[in-house]
Amino acid sequence: MFSELKFSVPWGHVAAKAWGPSDGRPVLCLHGWLDNANTFDKLIPLLPRDCYYVAMDFSGHGLSSHRPAGSAYYSLDYVMDVRRVAAALQWRRFTLMGHSMGGSVAGMFCFLYPEMVDKLILLESLGFLPAPEDTEAWLKSKRVVIDRLLSLEAKQQTPKARSPQEALQRLLEANRHLTAEGGAILLQRGATETPAGLVYNRDMRVRTQNRESLTVEQCVKLLQKVQDRVLIIVAREGLLVPQKLDSRSHFAKALQEEFESTLKEHIQLVEVPGSHFVHLNEPEVVSGIISNFLMAQNARARL
């Protein structure tokens, strides 16, 4: 069983869902790009029951409000969403668990507020986004963000309504890592039923988000700011296997080598069978690993 939560923000609200006793150990769960809080629906029931899990919808996703007209979506905006929710819950110290983009947001939050995080769990995420090696490529990526946003504003398109079958099929075609069951679970929160059919809830401007990217050296330096242990789960058929990352393979390989050497005692890196959505498609593959990590006593835990 879960409960629905809603946190007021200046432009509307941030929606979330919660499992477990409200006085339990706090765990904040962050979903991936274009997903929503339902991505944790099958995983959380398999985790320790003495924790209080809150899975939030980032702004522009799921049941959360879209940002005001004229606004873009920046990675730090999502970090700010996390800070607002933590403040609303009156959490001073908690565990962060993030999938994909949610892992990058969780990582950045840890670097900015290391005193607030006791453990960090990254699902199919290294906690960072690689910086383009070429300056011109970096400039081009920023220009694309601006041009796409202005193009969307000029079109002012009304969200298209689709039949439930078409909405699911389109979602599955856009993400080959999702199963039909997983896609249906995400759609429950990611679309609204109208007389004309299902309409996706997400803000189209989310596709133009401006991401914070870092070099390997910056990543390693920032990781050393995290005050407690980190668990990274990588799926063999996911997006982070170095030999499958093409242009990003150098970044992922170099970062994983640093994890396994310089930060060996600090970070647990586990490879599991499955795809990018292993936590949703086959939660039993990762639930035991995460449960053991959650229950392990922190050597540096603080009251």
Salt bridges, closest charged atoms under 4 A:
GLU4 OE2 - ARG189 NH1 2.91
ASP41 OD1 - LYS17 NZ 2.83
ASP57 OD2 - ARG189 NE 2.73
ASP81 OD1 - ARG67 NH2 3.02
ASP118 OD2 - ARG25 NH2 3.59
GLU124 OE1 - HIS276 ND1 2.77
ASP147 OD2 - ARG143 NE 3.66
GLU166 OE2 - ARG162 NE 3.98
GLU181 OE1 - LYS42 NZ 3.26
ASP203 OD2 - HIS66 ND1 3.76
ASP203 OD2 - ARG205 NH2 2.64
ASP228 OD2 - ARG93 NH2 2.42
GLU237 OE1 - LYS244 NZ 2.75
GLU271 OE2 - ARG236 NE 3.32
